[in-house]
Amino acid sequence: MMHSVRTWLLQAGLSITLITPLPALAYYHQHPRAEEFIAEASAEYNIEAAEIRAWLARTERLDSVLEAIARPAEKVKEWDEYQDIFLTRKRISSGRAFLQEHAAILDAAEQQTGVDKHIIAAIIGVETFYGTRQGSYRVLDSLATLAFDYPKRPLFWRELKAFFALTRTEQLDPDSIKGSYAGAMGYGQFIPTSYLHYAVDGDGDGKRDLWGNPADAIFSVANYFKRHGWKNGEPVTQRVRVKGQEYQAVVNDQLKPKWTVAELRALGVVPTQQQGEASRSANLIQLQGKKGAEFWLGEHNFYVITRYNHSRMYAMAVYQLSEALR
């Protein structure tokens, strides 16, 4: 178990007083809700309050984080632009190289979990360009900024607490961990709660290292999909045509499949590929493509992809990249 901050400082020959940041940086331990946060984190994860307080005193508010979260690509772009970010020749060629380099690990993960290895590779490709772009923000700062200064999304309050638990569980130094502006980490960009719940030791070395160990990263992404209900061998999505006007009542109504294929057909939705079981659950998806409106049948596995990122465009990018890699 990681030593407390106080113990670490004393062993280093420093005192807490000497290393306390200047007032401009020592922000979040002085925040009006700091003691509330400290009490919750201490109770939930059995971490000493003084340790949490000391780490909060080392945080820095990052305005760039608040700016970035206000304009995610999923909210400001349509599919015709969004797809150009991820479905590039370079990302596809790099993905095929990733598949070849880690073929044994990907095959083992697919066999053990039932999750398509091309989907696993595509997730890592979309998230971090196969591990090469894992983020340059200090997670301690980005999560503290969002937890205390972005109340619109209270989940970051939860994630900051989980981050402190993660650093203790995995014996990590909170100061050194880098990630995205939203506090996502490693090859697959796991947020702290996902790391705690779904990360696995893929190569049996006793550690769960999602930053530097591709085996752990690959098996962890596979485990995430398995735990969220991925159905081996079932389709993800297919292009459909629509006729009449009745389909408009159900298009893009929610992410979770709500209708059956038979019900959607009755509303004017016509599959362009093998129809499959009429009783299988699905939703009708409309995206704005380069040649106008596109309509897709989003089945159960498409919904599972959205559990990773709650966006139809994200799930479509992952699916189409996986098909290109296949």
C-alpha positions in Angstrom: 0.0 0.0 0.0 1.3 3.4 -0.9 2.7 5.4 2.0 0.8 8.5 3.1 1.9 11.8 1.6 3.4 12.9 5.0 5.5 9.7 5.2 6.7 10.1 1.7 7.8 13.7 2.3 9.6 12.9 5.5 11.5 10.0 3.8 12.5 12.5 1.1 13.9 14.8 3.8 11.2 17.5 3.2 8.4 18.9 5.3 4.9 19.6 4.2 5.3 23.2 5.0 8.3 23.5 2.7 6.7 22.0 -0.4 3.3 23.5 -0.1 2.6 25.3 -3.4 2.2 29.1 -3.6 -1.4 30.3 -2.8 -2.2 30.8 -6.5 -1.7 27.0 -7.0 -2.9 25.7 -3.6 -6.5 26.2 -4.6 -8.7 23.1 -4.1 -7.8 22.3 -0.5 -9.2 25.9 0.2 -12.3 25.4 -1.9 -15.6 25.9 0.1 -16.5 22.2 -0.6 -13.1 20.8 0.1 -13.9 19.5 3.6 -17.1 17.9 2.2 -15.1 16.1 -0.5 -12.3 15.0 1.9 -14.9 13.6 4.4 -16.6 11.6 1.6 -13.5 10.3 0.0 -12.1 9.3 3.4 -15.2 7.4 4.4 -15.8 5.7 1.1 -12.2 4.5 0.4 -10.7 4.5 3.9 -8.0 7.1 3.1 -6.7 9.4 5.7 -8.2 12.9 5.5 -4.8 14.5 5.9 -3.5 12.6 2.9 -6.3 13.8 0.6 -6.0 17.3 1.9 -2.3 17.3 1.2 -2.9 16.2 -2.4 -5.6 18.8 -2.9 -3.1 21.4 -1.8 -0.9 20.4 -4.8 -3.6 20.8 -7.4 -3.9 23.6 -9.9 -7.0 24.8 -11.6 -6.8 24.3 -15.4 -8.9 26.7 -17.4 -8.0 24.8 -20.5 -9.8 21.8 -19.1 -13.0 23.8 -18.6 -12.7 25.1 -22.2 -12.1 21.7 -23.7 -15.0 20.0 -21.9 -17.4 22.7 -23.2 -16.8 21.8 -26.8 -16.4 18.0 -27.2 -16.3 16.8 -30.9 -19.5 14.7 -30.3 -21.4 17.9 -29.5 -20.0 20.4 -32.1 -19.6 18.2 -35.2 -22.0 16.3 -37.4 -21.1 12.8 -38.6 -19.8 14.1 -42.0 -17.0 15.9 -40.1 -16.6 13.6 -37.1 -15.8 10.6 -39.2 -12.9 12.4 -40.8 -11.1 12.4 -37.4 -11.1 8.7 -37.0 -11.5 7.0 -40.4 -8.2 8.0 -41.9 -5.7 6.0 -43.9 -3.1 6.5 -41.2 -5.3 5.3 -38.4 -6.3 2.3 -40.5 -2.8 1.4 -41.5 -1.6 1.9 -37.9 -4.4 -0.2 -36.7 -3.5 -3.1 -38.9 0.1 -2.8 -37.6 -1.3 -2.9 -34.1 -3.3 -6.0 -34.9 -0.2 -7.7 -36.3 2.1 -6.7 -33.5 -0.3 -7.8 -30.7 -1.9 -10.7 -32.6 -1.4 -13.3 -29.9 -2.8 -11.0 -27.1 -5.8 -9.9 -29.2 -6.6 -13.5 -30.1 -6.4 -14.6 -26.5 -8.6 -11.8 -25.4 -11.2 -12.5 -28.0 -11.2 -16.2 -27.2 -11.5 -15.7 -23.4 -14.1 -12.9 -23.5 -16.0 -13.4 -26.8 -15.3 -9.8 -27.7 -14.3 -9.1 -31.4 -10.6 -8.3 -31.5 -11.2 -5.8 -34.2 -13.6 -3.9 -31.9 -11.0 -4.0 -29.2 -8.3 -2.6 -31.5 -10.7 0.0 -32.9 -11.5 1.3 -29.4 -7.8 1.8 -28.6 -7.4 3.3 -32.1 -10.1 5.8 -31.6 -9.1 6.6 -28.0 -5.4 7.0 -28.2 -4.2 6.2 -31.7 -3.1 2.7 -30.4 -1.6 4.0 -27.2 0.5 6.8 -28.8 -1.7 9.7 -27.6 -2.7 9.0 -24.1 -3.0 12.6 -22.9 -0.7 15.2 -21.4 -2.8 16.6 -18.6 -1.9 15.8 -15.0 -5.0 13.8 -14.0 -4.8 15.2 -10.4 -5.3 18.7 -11.8 -7.9 17.9 -14.5 -10.1 15.9 -12.2 -9.9 18.5 -9.4 -10.7 21.3 -11.8 -13.8 19.4 -13.1 -14.9 18.1 -9.6 -14.9 21.6 -8.0 -15.5 24.0 -10.9 -17.7 22.1 -13.3 -20.8 21.3 -11.2 -22.8 20.6 -14.4 -21.2 17.1 -14.4 -21.2 15.8 -10.8 -19.7 12.6 -12.0 -16.2 14.2 -11.8 -16.7 14.6 -8.0 -17.0 10.8 -7.9 -14.1 10.3 -10.3 -11.7 12.4 -8.2 -12.5 10.3 -5.2 -12.0 7.1 -7.2 -8.7 8.5 -8.5 -7.3 8.8 -5.0 -8.4 5.2 -4.3 -6.9 4.0 -7.6 -3.5 5.5 -6.8 -3.5 3.7 -3.4 -4.7 0.4 -4.8 -2.2 0.4 -7.7 0.6 2.0 -5.7 0.9 5.0 -8.0 2.1 8.5 -7.5 -0.8 10.9 -8.1 1.6 13.6 -9.2 2.9 11.7 -12.1 -0.2 10.3 -13.8 -1.1 11.9 -17.1 -4.3 11.5 -19.1 -7.0 13.4 -21.0 -8.6 16.7 -20.0 -11.5 14.6 -18.6 -9.2 12.4 -16.5 -9.2 9.4 -18.8 -6.1 7.3 -18.7 -4.0 4.7 -20.6 -4.4 3.0 -23.9 -8.2 2.7 -23.6 -8.7 6.0 -21.7 -10.4 4.5 -18.6 -11.8 7.0 -16.1 -10.9 6.1 -12.5 -14.1 4.2 -11.6 -13.7 2.1 -14.8 -10.1 1.4 -13.9 -11.1 0.2 -10.5 -14.0 -2.0 -11.8 -12.9 -3.3 -15.2 -9.1 -3.1 -15.5 -7.4 -6.6 -15.4 -4.0 -8.0 -15.3 -3.7 -9.3 -18.9 -0.2 -10.9 -18.7 -0.2 -12.2 -15.1 2.6 -10.0 -13.8 0.5 -9.0 -10.7 -0.1 -5.4 -12.0 -2.9 -3.6 -13.9 -0.9 -1.2 -16.0 -3.0 0.5 -18.6 -0.4 3.1 -19.6 2.6 0.9 -20.6 1.4 -2.7 -20.9 -0.6 -3.5 -24.1 -1.7 -6.9 -22.7 -3.3 -5.3 -19.7 -4.9 -2.6 -21.9 -6.3 -5.1 -24.4 -7.7 -7.5 -21.9 -9.2 -4.6 -19.9 -11.1 -3.2 -22.9 -12.3 -6.7 -23.6 -13.4 -7.1 -20.0 -15.2 -3.8 -20.1 -17.3 -5.0 -23.2 -17.9 -8.4 -21.7 -19.1 -6.9 -18.5 -21.4 -4.6 -20.4 -23.1 -7.5 -22.2 -21.3 -7.9 -25.6 -22.9 -10.8 -27.5 -20.4 -12.8 -29.4 -21.3 -13.3 -33.0 -24.2 -10.8 -33.1 -24.2 -7.9 -35.5 -23.5 -4.3 -34.5 -25.3 -2.2 -37.1 -26.2 -2.1 -40.8 -27.3 0.5 -43.2 -31.1 0.7 -43.8 -33.5 2.5 -46.0 -36.7 4.3 -44.8 -40.0 4.9 -46.5 -43.0 6.8 -45.6 -43.2 9.1 -42.5 -43.9 6.8 -39.6 -40.2 6.1 -38.9 -39.7 9.7 -37.8 -41.5 8.9 -34.5 -38.7 6.5 -33.5 -35.5 7.8 -35.1 -32.7 8.6 -32.6 -35.2 8.3 -29.7 -32.7 6.7 -27.3 -29.4 4.8 -27.2 -30.7 1.6 -25.7 -32.5 -0.6 -28.2 -36.2 -0.1 -27.6 -37.9 -1.8 -30.6 -37.7 -5.1 -32.4 -36.6 -5.4 -36.0 -40.1 -6.4 -36.9 -41.6 -3.3 -35.3 -39.1 -1.1 -37.1 -40.0 -2.8 -40.4 -43.6 -2.1 -39.8 -42.7 1.6 -39.5 -41.0 1.7 -42.9 -37.4 0.7 -42.0 -36.0 -1.6 -44.7 -32.7 -3.5 -43.9 -30.1 -3.6 -46.7 -28.4 -6.7 -45.5 -29.5 -10.0 -44.0 -32.5 -9.2 -41.9 -31.8 -11.6 -39.1 -34.2 -12.4 -36.3 -37.4 -10.2 -36.4 -37.5 -10.3 -32.6 -34.0 -9.0 -32.1 -33.9 -5.6 -30.4 -32.7 -2.5 -32.3 -33.0 1.2 -32.7 -33.2 3.4 -35.8 -30.3 5.8 -36.1 -30.0 8.8 -38.3 -26.7 10.5 -39.0 -25.8 13.5 -41.2 -23.4 12.0 -43.7 -21.4 13.6 -46.6 -24.2 12.8 -49.0 -27.1 13.7 -46.7 -29.0 11.7 -44.1 -27.8 8.2 -43.4 -30.0 5.6 -41.6 -28.7 2.7 -39.6 -30.0 -0.2 -37.5 -28.4 0.0 -34.1 -28.5 -3.4 -32.5 -27.5 -4.6 -29.0 -23.8 -4.6 -29.6 -24.0 -1.1 -31.0 -25.5 0.0 -27.7 -22.7 -1.8 -25.9 -20.2 0.4 -27.7 -22.1 3.4 -26.5 -21.5 2.3 -22.9 -17.9 3.3 -23.5 -18.8 6.7 -24.8 -22.5 7.7 -24.8 -22.5 8.9 -28.5 -24.0 7.4 -31.6 -21.2 9.0 -33.7 -18.5 7.5 -31.4 -20.0 4.0 -31.7 -20.3 4.4 -35.5 -16.7 5.5 -35.7 -15.5 2.5 -33.7 -17.6 0.1 -35.8 -16.5 1.5 -39.1 -12.9 1.5 -38.0 -13.2 -2.1 -36.9 -14.6 -3.0 -40.3 -11.7 -1.3 -42.0 -9.2 -3.1 -39.8 -11.0 -6.4 -40.6 
